[in-house]
Amino acid sequence: MATRPLDELTSYLQKTRDATFKAYTRQLLTFLSHAEAEAKRNATQQFIGRNGRRLSGRLLNSIYTSVNFDSSDNSLPTGVIGTRGIAYGRIHEYGGTIEPKKAKHLWLKQWGGRADRFRRMTPTEFIQEKNANPSEYKIFKSKKNNLIAAYTPAGGDVVPLFVLRSSVTIPARPYLTPAVETALKEFPKGMKNEIRKQFLGI
């Protein structure tokens, strides 16, 4: 079956006279709505950075639901929930280790305080600044043996902008699976109620 937006299924639902299909589909759409809302709630609660900074903006906006549905056969539609447009949705759900594909290091952006002045700076831009102003932009090892890319103004405090790592392990922080499980708790009960409405008129 082809994956389709929810509004296509809603449109078909208004045309069909199949009572069983209607009962099931109404509950499926309700289930998907609840699951998506719950997944976004989970992402909002789990992905918080230092100083309460929200990390979930792009992830939050990437969460979507759709249906596998083909009106040409007699099969019932199935629901889909996931993320799109981002590469890290899956690794946050299941956990894993990220390693650089081409570069020697992963460049981890640092936030907060004076580092926020450089929030839009990319690793490439840092290297360009380092080549042009080597006295102010430096890469060095910290006391904890971390490799730091920093802004070091003359007479001022060092401002760490990136931490360079050979790999980063991301713990599993599931936000989709618990959302599905929460939404499923109400699905069987709701399905029975819809069937009663369709067949018994109550």
Disulfide bonds with the S-S distance in Angstrom:
none
